[in-house]
Amino acid sequence: MTGDKPLSLMPKLRFPEFRDLPEWDLLTLSSASDVNPKNDGLPERFIYIDLESVKNGILVERKWITRDAAPSRAQRLLSRKEIIYQTVRPYQRNNLFFDVNDGNVYVASTGYAQLRAHECPEFLCQLIHTDSFVDNVLARCAGSNYPAIKSSDLASIEVALPRQTEQQRIADCLSSLDDLIESENRKLEALQQHRRGLMQQLFPQPGETVPRLRFKECSDVDIWRYVPRGSLGLREPEDGVSA
C-alpha cells in the first residue's frame, strides 16, 4: 500500500524453539483485532480517559464523570487487556494497554482507537509501538500541527504476526524488560528527589547564613558569607542578554 514500508515476514532474531517454523503471516490490523468494537451503551457513571489521561503508557489521571455530563467523545467502553491507540499526534506513542481490574467502568475518548486483540494482546501492544508501525501510521495521517489518522485507515495497516505461542514468548520477553525499565525509573526518581532535598538542606535558605545540614568536619566553621557578584568572576549581563 502507498506509504507503507515493506514488512519482513522473518525476524532477524528468533527464539531457538521457533527457528524452524514458517514465516509470519501478513494481516491487516482489523484482521488481527477488533477495531472500535461496538458496545451496548454507557453506564450512569464511569471513569473517563481523555488524551491528557495517558503519559508514556501510564494512566496518570482518572476522571469520574456521569453519562449526562460526558462529552460526545466518550464512547470507547473498555474491557481488560484492550489497547487504546492515540490517533491524534500518534508519534507521541501515548497509548495504553488497559489492564485495570478495580471494579470500576472505564470509557475512553474517540481520540483513541480501541483494539481488542484476537490472540495475544500483549504482543499486539508491543507491535504497535515499533518504529515501522508508527511510520506507517504517520504516512496515513492528515494535518500538520495535529496530525491524525482515521480509525479506518489505522485498521487497514498490515502487520506481521507469528503463531500465538511465539507471540506470547516475545511479549513475555519485552514485558519483563519494560518492568525492569519501570523499576529503574522509580529508583532514578527517588534519587532525584533525594538530591533535591539535600540541596535544600546543604545551601542556606533565603535570609539565612547557615545551611540546615552541614558535614561534621564543617560544623564549627563560620557562617556563610554573601559576596558581590563581580568578585566571583561573573560578567554582568549586557542589556537584553541573560548571563
Summary of the structure (lengths in Angstrom):
residues: 243
radius of gyration: 25.9
end to end distance: 53.8
largest distance: 76.7
contacts: 594
relative contact order: 0.14
helix: 32%
strand: 20%
